[in-house]
Amino acid sequence: MLMALLLVATARAAPVVLVLPSDDTAVYREFIEALRTRPEARSLELRVLEPEPAPEELAREMGQAALLLPVGTRALHRLLASEPQRPVLAVMVSSGAYRTHLQMHDSARRLLERGLFSALFLEQPVSRMVALARLVRPRARRLGVVLGPASSARIDLLAEEAVRHGFRLELAVLAEEDNPAARINAVMKRSDVYLALPDRAVFNRSTARWVLYAGLRHSVPVVGFSARYTEAGAVASVYSTPADQAADAAEWLARWDPAGGILGPPRLPRHYSLSLNRRAATALGLQLPPPEALRRELEKLERGRP
């Protein structure tokens, strides 16, 4: 009986992590299920709310939580609008969405001042993407990139990684009045491999197709940032799945100290997935290694090992 009471007390003492998904679609369900199965999360009590809880329910649950975990941009907006007092770790959001919400919400800025607002970003480290471009075309000299407002903050990192991997950077930054297709085509002509970075100004449905068309026309392989883009014709892509994000989030939470609550600065993903399009590679005369071999080489390059 005493042992049973101790077990109940221990279970109740587990820090409560309140999970708020943006909606009930498969991508958010996959993240939640993956997080629940991670061994690092066993010491936590995960409470999952419906995507649009009543204000009274949300306020009550936030008051009982040690940490708030909004999953996706809409959930982050909904949570910050509710004036949270607990630490907030946003997952499955872009760095642009994080910055936008810092500007929009006083609550986000107040939490950040206390070290209680952070995020796990979706976009991959520039080092990882440039390393993949090198592996896709080992003898390439010129790396093409077109940036928009959301991705232009990465120019310095791109330049540094391009030099580290032996590339000359062929770069264009879109202005508001620019024709994206024309700028992409001009860069593609000067490139041996093209790196597509997520940015709505550069990548909408029509320009995404244009990049693939221009790459095929100029015999330039495209390295992308999603499984769908690989299926559409990119030679390779690197990205975070919901399960990858769950693994990163679980590892972060395992190292987080609920007593202090400090989350630290936002992070880029450590876990990631690769996809290859061998038909596109063959059309460009490229021979890609098996996915696991490519992943091992990518990890070596990203760490700076020969």
N, C-alpha and C positions, 0 to 999 in steps of 0.2 A: 504493500500500500504506500509506504513512504517513497519507494522508488518511483512508483507511478506518479505521485505528486511532484517529485523532483523533475521528472520528464515533462510534465505539463508546464511547470514553471519555466523550464528551459525553453520550451517551444514558444511560450508567451514572451520570453525575453528577446526572441529573434527580432532584429530590426525590420520594420515594415517598409517595403519598397512598393510605392503605389504606381502602377503601370497604367497609362492612359493612351490607348491607340487612337490614331486619327480617324479610322473608320474600321469596318468589319471585313475588309477585303483580304484576300489570301496572303498578301505580302506581310501585313501586320500580324495576322494569325500565325504565320510561319515564324516570325521573330519571337513572339511570345512563347510558342511551344518550344522553340530551340533554347530560349533563355531558361525555361523551367527545367530542361534536361541537363543543363550545364552543372557539373559537380561544384563549381565555385559558388553557385547560387543556393546551395543546400542550407547554408547558415542564415539565409534571409527568408522572410515571409513575403512572398510576392502576392500582391492583391491587384487584380486586373479589373478595371472599371469598364463599363460600356463606353463606346466612343463619345456619346453626348449625354453625360450624366446631368441630372437636375442640379442646379446651383447649390441647393442645400446639401445634397449627397456629396458633391465634390468638396465643399467646404468641410464637412464632417470627416471625410476620409483623409483630406490633406492634413487636418489637425492631428490625426493618429499616426501619420507616416513619419519615418525617419528621412526618407528621400523620395522625390517625385521624379518619375521617369516618363516623360512624354515621348511617344513614338511617332515621328513624322511632324511635318510643319504645322498642320492644322491643330494637332494636339498641343504643340508648344504654344501656339497663339492662344488657344482656349485656356491653357493653364496659367500663362502669364497674365491674362486678363482677369484672372480670379485672385490676383494679389497674393501669391504664395509666400509663406514665411519659412518654408523648409528648403533644403538644398534641391536644386533642379539640375538633372543631367539629361539633356536632350539627345536622342539617338535617331538615326535614319534621317538626318537633316544635312543640308549643305552648309558650307561656311558662309555663303551669301545669305541664307535664311537666318542663320545665327546672328550675323551682323545687323540684318534688317530688324530683327526682333529686339535687339539691344537698343536700336534707335527708336522703335515704336513704343516700348514699354518701360515706364519708370521702375516697375517691379524688377525687371531684368537687370537694370543698372544698379539698383540697390543690392540685389543679391550678389552681383559681380563684385561690388566693392568689398563684400565680406568673404569672397572666395567661394560663394555658394551657387554659382551658375556656371555651367560648362556644357560641353557637347562632344559627341563622338561623330565626326564628319563622315559623309559618304564618299567624298572624292578621294582618290588615291594619292599617295605621295608622288611628287614630280619625279623623284629619284627612281621609283618603281616603274613609272610609265616610260621614261627615257631609256631605262635599262631594257625594257621589253622591246622598244623600237630597235635598239642595237642588236638584240638577239634575232629579231625578225629579218633584218638585213645586215649581216655582220660587216660587210664591206662598205656600207653606206657612208657618205661623207657629209651630206646635207640633210638636216632635220627640219621639216616644214611644220609650222604651227600658226594658226590664226586665232587671235584672242579677242574677246569682247570685254565689256565692263566688268563682268563677274570674275573672269579669269585673268585679267590684266595684272592683278596684284601678284601673280606668280612669275612675272617676267624675269626678275633677278634669279629666282630658283631655276627657271628653265635655262637661262644663260649659263649658270654655274654647272648644272648637270650635263648640258650639251658639251661643254668643254671637257668635263670629267670623262665622258664616254666617247670623246674624239669626234664630235659633230661640229659642223658650222651651222649655226641657227639661222634658218630662213623664216623671218617673223613678220607678221602684219598684225596691227591692232586696229580693229574696226572703229570707225567714227560713226556717229548717228546717221550721217547722210550717205554712207558707203553702201555699195551693192555687195552683199556678202559673197554671192556666187562668183563675181568678178575677182574679188580679192583672194578668195580661196583658189581659184584657177591660176592666178598669177603666182601664188606661193607654190602650188603644186608643180608648176613647170620648172621651178628652181630646186626641187627637192628630190631626194632619193628614197625617203620614207616620210610619211606624214603622221603627225600625232594629233588626234582629235581629243580636245579637252571639253568637259561639260560647261556650256555657257549658252543660255537661251538666245543671246544676240547672234551667236554663230550657228547654233544647232536648233533649228526647228524641223518640222517634217520634210520640207522641201530642200533645205540646205543640207540636211543629213544625207539625202539621196544624191545631191549634187557632189558632195565630197567623194562618195564611192564611185560615181560616174567619172569624175575628173581623175581619180586615182587610177582607174582602169584605163582611161584614155591615155594617160601619161606614164603608165607602167610603174606607178608608185604605190606600194603597199600602205594601207591605212591601219593604224593601231588605235583601237577605240576604248570605250569605257563602259560597255554593257554587253550582256549576252545577246540581246536583240540586235545590236549593231554588228556583231560577228555574224549572226545568222543572215543579216542583210547584205554582207559582203566585205566587212573589215577582215583583214587577215588574222588578227588576234585582238583580244580585249582583256583588260584586267579591271576588276570591279569587286564590290562587296555585296554578297547575298544577304538576305535577312539572317541566315544562320551565322554568317561571318560577323555581322554586326552584334548578334547575340553573344558570340564568343568573346568579342572585344569588350562588350558591356559587362559580362560576367567577370572577366579578369579585372576590370577596373573596380567593380564593386567589391571584389574579394580583397583588394588592397585599400579600400576606402575605410576611414575611421569614423564611425557614426558619432563618436563622442565629440570630435572637433567639427565634423561636417565639411571641412575644406575639400573641394573637389580638384583644384588645380586647373591649369589651362586646358583648352580644347585639344583634342587629339585626332590625328589621322588614323585610318585603319591599320591594324597589324595583320589581321586575318584577311585573306582575299581569295578570289577564284579567278581562274583563267579559262578562256574559251578560244578555240582555233577554228579557222575555216580553211580546210585543206584544199577545197576546190578553188577558192580565191587565190591561195598561195600557189597552186599549180599553174593557174592562168598567168601568174606573174613570174613563173620560172623559179619559185622559191621552194626549198626543201626544209620543212620544219621538223624538229625532233618530236618524239612523243611528249604529251603534256607533262608527265611527271619529270622527264629529263629537262624540259624547258623550265619548269618551276624551280628545279635545283639550280640551274644556271642563273635564273633570275635572282634567286636569293643570294647567290655568290656575288653577282654584279652589284646588287643593291647594298650589300655590306662592304663593297669595295675590295673583295677578294678576287684574285686572278682566276 
